[in-house]
Amino acid sequence: MQPVPFPAYLEKAAAIWRAGARRLAAILPKGLYARSLLIVILPMVLLQGAIAYVFMERHWQLTTSQLSAAVTRDIAGLIEFYNVMPGPKGEDEAQRIASEKLELDVAFLPLEPLPPVLPKPFFSLLDPLHKSLSTQLARQVGRPFWIDTVGRSSVIEIRIQLDNALMRVFARRSAAYASNSHIFFVWMAGTSLFLIAVAIAFLRNQIRPILKLAEAAENFGKGREVDYRPTGAREVRQAGHAFIEMKRRVARAIDQRTAMLNGVSHDLRTILTRFKLSLALMDEGPDAEAMNKDVLEMQSMLEAYLAFARGDLGEPSATIDMRALLEELQSDAERHGHSTAIRFEGESGVTVRPNAFKRCLSNLVANAQRHGDRIAIGALRDERYLTITVDDDGPGIPPDKREIVFRPFFRLDEARNQDEAGTGLGLAIARDIARSHGGDITLADSPLGGLRAAVRIPV
């Protein structure tokens, strides 16, 4: 059975719908606070506006219709009076009655054609006077007429063609029309502002616990102390308790791993100590010297393995002077005969785990020392991130291998990522420390011609 092809017009409609949805998503606010306000306020304002418009429009249309009918009856009565008493005397009497009793300004002009019909008012939906008055004049007077409800805002002008004269009537606009537009807009603006104020006050209290949870999760990801107590709605408190339980499990796993590593390191160091004692009792010679070198290398490798496995996660965070740390690294590199320059921009106080972060930078600087003669250390602290770059003029690393050199125990032919003990853990340890601070390390070409290692962590 052949599948039924999707109609082309439906595909076009679906494409238009998707394009419209993407444009709408680009316009809409991205934050939960703003979206919640939009979800709460927009339907309420639209519903209230529709209900208020329908109710008030119907009420004022009925009122306007009744007022227009009353004004039209007065005009019809004056026309009947003029027909009974034509001539100058009838005109004067009709004008007197209109002025004293009906609050109308009436004049009888020489008979002439009526002016052309005026365009409809721009706000014809909110101003039903023209339609209502025209309907009443056609029904009660039954003569050709012309209406101006647009010209002067406070009065309306009506011209009626009689048998031997043109009757012009000026009436107060309020006598024939009950305006509802300003009341409608004032009602909408007042209630909308009230709804917005209530929604902001309510949503602010609902969003604050979510922001606190996000801040606690971010601090935990950076390895900082977290003092968090779940508050807010039931679902937010549930997520907060889940975060606290996750934090406890991670801390328990770290404690167990630390205890295991301490036991392993103690046992292995005990064995190495026995080797050293045995070598100390042996006579000096080439064999003893070679064995002593092997023991020292084993001890250095053991320390590197334990440092990588431990990750320095148990160290508390503290605010340090990053400029002073970089100057210390500069002094160490210059003592080893390397020309080193540093550059620091921004505030120098940064919250990190001091020993771990120093080890991270030391590994990068030591890596630059082994493969280059000149070293440049730059740091930039802005509102969100601390970025530290370590440049050298060495041979560099090919772009296709700049990611795999971070693998533990991986070595290039030139041993670019080895630490001093030759374990291949230097860059792996540095990246692990950077990521434990919520950041990362990337490699790129250096302006000096070698390799640039960039550490970026949030502050």
C-alpha positions in Angstrom: 0.0 0.0 0.0 1.5 3.3 -1.1 1.7 6.0 1.6 -0.5 9.0 1.1 1.6 12.1 0.2 1.4 15.0 2.4 -0.4 17.9 0.6 1.8 20.7 -0.5 -0.4 23.4 1.0 -0.3 21.6 4.4 3.5 21.5 4.2 3.6 25.2 3.3 1.2 26.0 6.2 3.4 23.9 8.6 6.5 25.8 7.4 4.8 29.1 8.0 3.7 28.0 11.4 7.2 26.9 12.3 8.7 30.2 11.1 6.1 32.1 13.1 6.8 30.1 16.2 10.6 30.7 15.9 10.0 34.5 15.5 7.7 34.5 18.4 10.2 32.6 20.5 12.9 35.1 19.6 10.6 38.0 20.8 9.4 36.4 24.0 11.4 36.9 27.2 13.9 34.1 28.1 13.8 34.3 31.9 11.4 32.3 34.0 10.3 35.4 36.0 9.3 37.4 32.8 7.6 34.3 31.2 5.7 33.6 34.4 4.5 37.2 34.5 3.5 37.0 30.8 1.6 33.7 31.4 -0.3 35.1 34.4 -1.0 38.6 33.2 -1.6 38.3 29.5 -4.7 35.9 29.6 -6.2 37.8 32.5 -5.8 41.2 30.8 -7.2 39.9 27.5 -10.1 38.2 29.2 -10.9 41.2 31.3 -10.6 43.5 28.4 -13.0 41.4 26.3 -15.5 41.1 29.1 -15.3 44.8 30.0 -15.5 45.9 26.4 -18.6 43.7 25.7 -20.4 44.7 28.9 -19.6 48.4 28.8 -20.1 48.8 25.0 -23.5 47.1 25.3 -24.5 49.3 28.2 -23.3 52.6 26.6 -24.8 51.7 23.3 -28.2 51.3 24.9 -27.7 54.6 26.8 -26.5 56.4 23.6 -29.5 55.0 21.7 -31.9 56.3 24.3 -30.3 59.8 24.5 -30.2 60.0 20.7 -33.9 59.1 20.6 -34.7 61.9 23.1 -32.8 64.5 21.1 -34.4 63.3 17.9 -37.9 63.5 19.4 -37.2 67.2 20.4 -36.1 67.9 16.9 -39.2 66.2 15.4 -41.4 68.2 17.8 -39.8 71.4 16.6 -40.3 70.4 13.0 -44.0 69.7 13.7 -44.4 73.1 15.4 -42.7 74.8 12.4 -45.0 73.0 10.0 -48.1 74.2 12.0 -46.8 77.8 12.3 -44.6 78.6 9.2 -43.0 81.9 8.5 -40.9 84.3 10.5 -43.1 84.1 13.6 -42.9 80.3 13.7 -39.2 80.4 13.2 -38.7 82.8 16.2 -41.0 80.8 18.4 -39.3 77.5 17.5 -35.9 79.0 18.2 -37.1 80.3 21.6 -38.6 77.0 22.7 -35.4 75.1 21.5 -33.2 77.5 23.4 -35.2 77.8 26.7 -36.8 74.4 27.0 -34.7 71.9 25.0 -31.2 73.4 25.2 -30.8 73.3 21.5 -29.5 76.0 19.1 -31.9 76.1 16.1 -31.6 78.2 13.0 -33.7 78.2 9.8 -31.5 78.8 6.7 -32.5 79.3 3.1 -33.2 76.1 1.3 -30.1 74.7 -0.3 -28.6 71.2 -1.0 -27.2 69.3 1.9 -23.4 69.1 2.3 -21.6 65.9 1.2 -21.6 63.0 3.6 -18.6 63.2 6.0 -16.3 60.2 6.5 -17.0 57.9 9.4 -15.1 58.7 12.6 -11.8 56.9 13.1 -12.9 55.5 16.4 -16.3 54.5 15.1 -16.3 51.3 17.2 -15.9 53.4 20.4 -18.2 56.2 19.1 -21.6 54.8 18.1 -23.2 58.3 18.1 -23.3 58.7 14.3 -25.0 55.4 13.7 -27.5 55.7 16.5 -28.4 59.3 15.7 -28.8 58.5 12.0 -31.1 55.6 12.8 -33.3 57.7 15.0 -33.5 60.6 12.5 -34.5 58.3 9.7 -37.1 56.7 11.9 -38.7 59.7 13.6 -38.1 62.6 11.1 -38.2 60.9 7.7 -36.6 63.8 5.8 -33.2 64.2 4.2 -30.6 65.1 6.8 -26.8 65.6 7.3 -24.9 65.0 10.6 -21.5 66.2 11.7 -20.3 64.4 14.9 -16.6 64.8 14.1 -16.0 68.5 13.7 -16.3 70.2 17.1 -15.9 67.7 20.0 -18.4 69.3 22.4 -21.3 69.8 20.0 -23.0 68.0 17.1 -24.5 69.6 14.1 -27.6 68.3 12.4 -29.1 69.7 9.2 -32.6 68.7 8.0 -34.1 69.6 4.7 -37.7 70.9 5.1 -40.1 72.0 2.4 -39.1 75.6 2.3 -36.1 75.9 4.6 -33.0 74.2 5.9 -33.2 73.6 9.6 -29.8 73.6 11.4 -29.5 72.3 14.9 -26.6 72.5 17.3 -26.8 70.2 20.3 -24.5 69.4 23.2 -22.7 66.1 22.5 -23.3 64.9 26.0 -27.1 65.3 25.4 -27.1 62.6 22.7 -24.1 60.5 23.6 -22.7 58.8 26.7 -18.9 58.5 26.1 -17.4 55.3 27.3 -13.9 55.3 25.7 -12.1 57.1 28.5 -13.8 55.0 31.2 -12.9 51.8 29.3 -9.3 52.8 29.0 -9.0 54.0 32.6 -10.6 50.8 33.8 -8.3 48.6 31.7 -5.1 50.6 32.8 -6.1 50.6 36.4 -6.9 46.9 36.7 -3.9 45.9 34.5 -1.5 47.8 36.8 -3.1 46.2 39.8 -2.8 42.7 38.3 0.8 43.4 37.4 1.6 44.5 40.9 0.0 41.5 42.5 1.7 39.1 40.0 5.1 40.7 40.6 4.8 40.5 44.3 3.7 36.8 44.1 6.1 35.6 41.5 9.1 37.3 43.1 8.6 35.1 46.2 8.2 32.1 44.0 11.3 32.7 41.8 13.6 33.6 44.7 13.9 30.0 46.0 14.7 28.8 42.5 17.5 31.3 42.2 18.8 30.3 45.6 18.9 26.6 44.5 20.7 27.6 41.3 23.2 29.6 43.2 23.8 26.7 45.6 24.3 24.2 42.7 26.7 26.6 41.1 28.7 27.1 44.2 28.8 23.3 44.7 30.1 22.9 41.2 32.8 25.4 41.9 33.9 23.4 45.0 32.8 26.1 47.4 31.0 25.8 50.7 27.2 25.5 50.3 24.8 26.8 53.0 21.4 26.1 51.5 18.0 25.4 53.1 15.0 24.5 50.8 12.2 27.1 50.7 9.4 28.0 48.4 6.7 25.9 46.7 6.5 22.2 47.3 8.1 21.3 44.0 11.0 23.7 44.6 11.5 22.3 48.1 11.4 18.8 46.6 14.2 19.8 44.2 16.1 21.4 47.0 16.0 18.3 49.2 17.1 16.2 46.2 20.0 18.5 45.7 21.0 18.3 49.4 20.8 14.5 49.2 22.9 14.4 46.1 25.4 16.7 47.8 25.6 14.3 50.8 26.1 11.3 48.5 28.9 13.0 46.6 30.5 14.1 49.9 30.2 10.6 51.3 31.8 9.2 48.1 34.6 11.7 48.3 35.2 10.8 52.0 35.3 7.1 51.2 37.7 7.7 48.3 39.9 9.9 50.5 40.0 7.3 53.2 40.9 4.6 50.7 43.7 6.7 49.1 45.1 7.6 52.5 45.3 3.9 53.4 46.9 3.0 50.0 49.4 5.9 50.2 50.3 4.9 53.8 51.0 1.3 52.9 52.9 2.2 49.7 55.0 4.9 51.5 55.8 2.3 54.2 57.2 -0.1 51.6 59.2 2.7 50.0 60.6 3.7 53.4 61.7 0.1 53.9 63.5 0.2 50.5 65.2 3.5 51.5 66.4 1.9 54.8 67.7 -1.1 53.0 69.5 1.1 50.5 71.0 3.1 53.4 72.5 -0.1 54.9 74.0 -1.2 51.6 77.5 -0.3 50.6 77.7 2.5 48.1 78.2 1.6 44.5 76.7 1.7 41.0 73.9 -0.8 41.9 72.9 1.0 45.1 72.9 4.3 43.2 70.7 2.9 40.4 68.3 1.4 43.0 68.1 4.6 44.9 67.2 6.5 41.7 64.4 4.0 41.0 63.0 4.4 44.5 63.0 8.2 44.1 61.2 7.9 40.8 58.7 5.5 42.3 58.0 7.9 45.1 57.5 10.8 42.7 55.2 8.7 40.5 53.2 7.5 43.5 52.6 11.2 44.6 51.5 12.0 41.1 49.0 9.1 40.9 47.6 9.9 44.3 47.2 13.6 43.5 45.3 12.7 40.3 43.1 10.2 42.0 42.4 12.5 45.0 41.7 15.6 42.9 42.3 17.9 45.9 38.5 18.0 46.5 38.8 18.1 50.2 40.4 21.5 50.3 38.2 24.4 51.4 37.8 27.4 49.2 39.4 30.7 50.1 40.0 34.2 48.6 43.6 34.6 47.5 45.6 37.3 45.7 45.9 35.9 42.2 48.5 38.5 41.2 50.8 37.4 44.0 50.4 33.8 43.0 51.4 34.6 39.4 54.4 36.6 40.6 55.4 33.5 42.7 55.2 31.3 39.6 57.2 33.9 37.7 60.0 33.8 40.3 60.1 30.0 40.2 60.4 30.0 36.4 63.1 32.6 36.4 65.1 30.6 39.0 65.1 27.8 36.5 66.6 30.1 33.8 63.5 31.0 31.8 62.6 34.5 30.8 59.0 35.0 32.2 56.7 38.0 31.9 53.3 38.4 33.6 50.3 40.6 32.9 47.3 41.0 35.1 44.1 43.0 34.5 41.2 43.4 36.8 40.6 42.7 40.5 43.2 40.3 42.0 41.1 38.7 44.7 39.7 35.4 43.5 37.9 32.6 45.5 39.5 29.2 44.7 41.0 26.2 46.4 44.4 27.7 46.9 46.7 24.6 46.8 44.8 22.9 44.1 44.7 25.9 41.8 48.3 26.6 42.4 49.1 23.0 41.4 47.0 23.5 38.2 49.0 26.6 37.2 52.3 25.1 38.3 51.7 22.1 36.0 51.0 24.4 33.0 54.1 26.6 33.7 56.3 23.5 34.3 55.0 22.1 31.0 56.0 25.4 29.3 59.4 25.4 31.0 60.3 21.9 29.6 59.6 22.9 26.0 60.3 26.6 25.7 62.8 29.3 26.7 60.4 32.2 27.0 57.2 32.2 29.0 54.4 34.7 29.2 51.6 34.5 31.8 48.6 36.7 31.3 45.4 37.0 33.5 42.1 38.8 33.0 39.5 39.1 35.7 36.1 40.4 34.6 32.6 40.3 36.2 32.1 36.6 35.4 35.3 34.8 34.7 39.0 34.6 35.5 41.1 33.7 32.4 44.8 32.8 32.7 47.0 32.1 29.7 50.4 30.5 29.8 52.4 31.0 26.5 55.7 29.5 25.5 57.9 29.5 22.4 58.3 25.7 22.2 57.4 23.3 19.4 53.7 23.3 20.3 51.1 20.6 19.9 49.3 19.7 16.6 45.7 20.9 16.6 44.4 17.3 16.1 46.1 16.2 19.3 45.2 19.1 21.6 42.3 17.3 23.1 43.7 13.8 23.6 46.8 15.1 25.4 44.5 15.7 28.4 43.9 11.9 28.7 45.6 10.4 31.7 48.9 8.7 30.9 48.8 9.8 27.3 52.2 11.0 25.9 53.2 12.6 22.7 56.5 11.6 21.1 58.1 14.7 22.5 56.4 14.0 25.9 54.7 17.4 25.8 52.2 16.5 28.5 54.4 14.7 30.9 55.1 16.0 34.4 58.5 15.8 36.0 58.1 12.1 37.0 57.2 11.2 33.4 53.7 9.9 34.3 51.7 11.7 31.6 49.4 13.2 34.2 50.4 16.9 34.2 47.7 18.2 31.8 45.2 15.7 33.1 45.6 16.9 36.7 45.5 20.6 35.6 42.2 20.1 33.6 40.7 18.1 36.5 41.4 20.9 38.9 40.0 23.5 36.5 36.8 21.6 35.9 36.4 21.0 39.7 36.3 24.9 39.9 33.5 25.0 37.2 35.9 25.9 34.4 38.1 24.3 31.8 41.5 24.4 30.0 41.9 24.8 26.3 45.0 24.7 24.1 45.8 27.0 21.1 48.6 28.5 19.2 50.7 31.0 21.2 51.7 34.5 20.0 55.3 33.5 21.0 55.2 30.7 18.4 54.6 27.7 20.7 51.6 26.6 22.8 49.0 28.6 24.7 47.2 26.9 27.6 44.2 28.9 28.7 42.5 28.3 32.1 39.0 29.8 32.5 37.0 29.6 35.7 33.9 31.4 36.9 34.4 33.9 39.8 
